[in-house]
Amino acid sequence: MGVHTGVKTADVEPVRVLFVEDEFFIREWIAQALAEQGFAVESVTNAADALFHMTRAPIDVLLTDVNLPGAMDGAALARRARELRPDLAVIYASAQAASLKQETRVPGSVVLPKPYEPAVLGRLLTAATRPMLTAVPA
């Protein structure tokens, strides 16, 4: 019976992540890796499904690809999500991270360039849900 570090204990709620990614293999791989790190992950493929999920269940972090199918991209999704939940942590993932201009991002958000390692993402998600730690100047 092995003990896994990073797995939630009975008295600590897991960080709830809404993961928006249209590429099947990336979505499955990252969602599984985050679940193994103790995160509660819900995965959807587009902005419309993400917004629907947000009306049904609480989330702590929106992790979204920037390029999404449908009428709304990840940047627009994040702006709409912040209207619904002003304190929501937002992480954008993109292969074109450099092209995501500061003015299109929601305040306090983080941009994670693709490809990324699940362990790095896990640390970033943990930091994003602890505003006091991330508020310290670099």
C-alpha positions as a printed Julia matrix, in Angstrom:
138×3 Matrix{Float64}:
   0.0    0.0     0.0
   1.97   3.01   -1.26
   1.57   6.55   -0.08
   1.53   9.21   -2.79
   2.84  12.66   -2.0
   0.66  15.52   -3.11
  -2.56  13.53   -2.76
  -5.22  15.34   -0.78
  -5.85  14.45    2.82
  -9.33  14.06    4.28
  -9.35  17.57    5.75
  -8.07  19.43    2.67
 -10.28  20.05   -0.34
  -8.58  19.36   -3.68
  -8.0   22.26   -6.06
 -10.83  22.12   -8.63
  -9.54  22.62  -12.16
 -11.65  23.2   -15.25
  -9.4   22.14  -18.15
 -10.41  23.35  -21.62
  -8.46  21.59  -24.38
  -9.72  20.42  -27.78
  -6.85  18.02  -28.55
  -7.93  14.61  -27.24
  -4.54  13.14  -26.34
  -3.32  16.29  -24.58
  -6.61  16.57  -22.69
  -6.53  12.95  -21.53
  -2.81  12.97  -20.62
  -2.85  16.22  -18.67
  -6.16  15.5   -16.91
  -4.84  12.1   -15.77
  -1.51  13.55  -14.64
  -3.23  16.31  -12.64
  -5.64  13.82  -11.05
  -2.63  11.75   -9.99
  -1.2   14.9    -8.36
  -4.37  15.27   -6.28
  -6.3   17.85   -8.33
 -10.02  17.48   -9.06
 -10.1   17.89  -12.85
 -13.07  18.37  -15.14
 -12.17  18.4   -18.85
 -14.15  19.96  -21.69
 -13.32  20.64  -25.33
 -14.69  24.14  -25.95
 -15.7   27.43  -24.36
 -19.44  26.78  -24.49
 -19.05  23.54  -22.51
 -16.72  25.3   -20.07
 -19.23  28.06  -19.36
 -22.01  25.49  -18.96
 -19.88  23.57  -16.45
 -19.16  26.78  -14.52
 -22.88  27.31  -13.97
 -23.19  23.79  -12.53
 -20.11  23.25  -10.36
 -17.58  25.31   -8.41
 -14.05  25.62   -9.79
 -10.86  27.18   -8.45
  -8.79  27.43  -11.64
  -9.63  27.79  -15.32
  -6.88  26.16  -17.37
  -7.62  26.89  -21.01
  -5.99  26.46  -24.37
  -6.07  29.74  -26.3
  -7.03  28.27  -29.68
 -10.41  26.59  -29.22
 -13.06  25.44  -31.7
 -16.29  27.4   -31.91
 -17.16  31.07  -31.63
 -15.12  31.78  -28.48
 -11.37  31.36  -27.99
  -9.59  30.88  -24.66
  -8.98  34.6   -24.14
 -12.68  35.42  -24.6
 -13.63  32.46  -22.4
 -11.41  33.73  -19.59
 -12.95  37.22  -19.77
 -16.46  35.74  -19.6
 -15.45  33.36  -16.78
 -14.11  36.3   -14.74
 -17.45  38.09  -15.2
 -19.11  35.04  -13.62
 -16.41  34.51  -10.96
 -14.22  37.59  -10.37
 -11.79  35.7    -8.08
 -11.2   32.79  -10.49
  -7.55  31.89  -11.14
  -6.82  31.69  -14.88
  -3.99  29.91  -16.69
  -3.72  30.12  -20.47
  -1.87  27.32  -22.28
  -0.71  28.01  -25.8
   1.89  26.99  -28.34
   1.77  30.65  -29.43
   2.12  32.03  -25.88
   4.19  34.98  -27.04
   1.36  36.15  -29.31
  -1.15  36.4   -26.42
  -0.99  40.13  -25.75
  -1.17  41.42  -22.18
  -4.26  43.54  -22.92
  -6.26  40.48  -24.05
  -5.5   38.57  -20.83
  -7.5   38.85  -17.62
  -5.65  40.55  -14.72
  -3.49  38.24  -12.64
  -3.55  35.43  -15.18
  -0.59  33.25  -16.13
   0.49  32.13  -19.62
   2.01  28.65  -19.87
   3.82  27.93  -23.15
   3.13  24.57  -24.79
   4.54  22.0   -24.61
   4.67  21.81  -20.82
   5.33  19.14  -18.24
   2.44  18.05  -15.96
   4.61  18.45  -12.85
   5.35  22.08  -13.75
   1.65  22.66  -14.39
   0.8   21.11  -11.01
   3.1   23.54   -9.2
   1.65  26.43  -11.2
  -1.93  25.41  -10.34
  -1.06  25.2    -6.66
   0.59  28.63   -6.76
  -2.34  30.14   -8.69
  -4.76  29.17   -5.94
  -2.62  30.78   -3.24
  -2.76  34.51   -4.06
  -0.63  35.53   -1.09
   2.29  33.5    -2.4
   1.96  34.7    -5.98
   1.63  38.34   -4.88
   5.28  38.42   -3.76
   7.38  40.36   -6.3
   9.84  38.26   -8.28
